[in-house]
Amino acid sequence: MTPENRAAYWRANLRLVACCMLVWFLCSYVCGILFVDELNRIRIGGFKLGFWFAQQGSIYVFVALIFFYAWRMNRIDQKYDVHED
């Protein structure tokens, strides 16, 4: 692998991690803490949406992000020819 490809692969990996962290931050901190009062006006299954984000939603989003990260990294690995056979 050339140094340019290595650098591009690393940038793609860091960009993916940063995007996943941003989504998780928005879901857990912004929706679960900052906008909790506004979100509590909406109910899902009898529970206030702000409470749901703080207690369950951020966990579900985190698990979904794990699967998304693995899927995207497999595609990035194939693009830069560092995938496992």
C-alpha positions in Angstrom: 0.0 0.0 0.0 1.4 3.4 -1.0 1.7 6.2 1.6 -1.0 8.1 -0.2 -3.4 5.2 0.0 -2.6 4.7 3.6 -3.3 8.4 4.4 -6.6 8.2 2.4 -7.6 5.1 4.2 -6.9 6.6 7.6 -8.8 9.8 6.6 -11.8 7.7 5.6 -11.7 5.8 8.9 -11.4 9.0 10.9 -14.2 10.6 9.0 -16.5 7.6 9.6 -15.6 7.6 13.4 -16.3 11.3 13.6 -19.7 11.0 11.9 -20.7 8.1 14.2 -19.6 10.0 17.3 -21.5 13.1 16.1 -24.7 11.1 15.7 -24.3 9.4 19.1 -23.6 12.8 20.7 -26.6 14.4 19.2 -28.8 11.5 20.3 -27.5 11.0 23.8 -26.5 14.6 24.9 -28.6 16.9 22.7 -31.8 14.9 22.6 -31.4 13.3 26.0 -30.3 16.4 28.0 -30.6 19.7 26.2 -33.9 19.3 24.4 -35.5 17.0 27.0 -38.2 19.5 27.9 -39.3 20.0 24.3 -39.1 16.3 23.6 -41.1 15.4 26.7 -44.2 16.9 25.1 -44.2 13.9 22.6 -45.1 10.5 23.9 -44.1 7.1 22.6 -45.8 4.1 24.1 -46.9 6.1 27.1 -43.4 7.4 27.8 -42.2 10.9 27.2 -39.8 11.1 24.3 -37.1 13.0 26.2 -37.1 10.3 28.9 -37.0 7.6 26.2 -33.9 9.2 24.5 -32.1 9.5 27.9 -32.9 5.9 29.0 -33.3 3.8 25.9 -32.8 5.7 22.7 -29.1 6.5 23.1 -28.4 2.8 23.8 -30.3 1.7 20.7 -28.5 4.3 18.6 -25.2 3.2 19.9 -25.8 -0.5 19.0 -27.1 0.6 15.6 -23.9 2.6 15.1 -21.8 -0.4 15.9 -23.4 -2.3 13.1 -23.2 0.7 10.7 -19.5 1.2 11.5 -18.7 -2.4 10.8 -20.6 -2.4 7.5 -19.0 0.9 6.3 -15.5 -0.2 7.4 -15.9 -3.4 5.4 -16.7 -1.3 2.3 -13.8 1.1 3.0 -11.5 -1.9 3.5 -12.6 -3.3 0.1 -12.1 0.1 -1.5 -8.5 0.3 -0.3 -7.8 -3.4 -0.8 -7.1 -4.2 2.9 -10.1 -6.4 3.4 -10.0 -9.9 4.9 -10.6 -12.8 2.5 
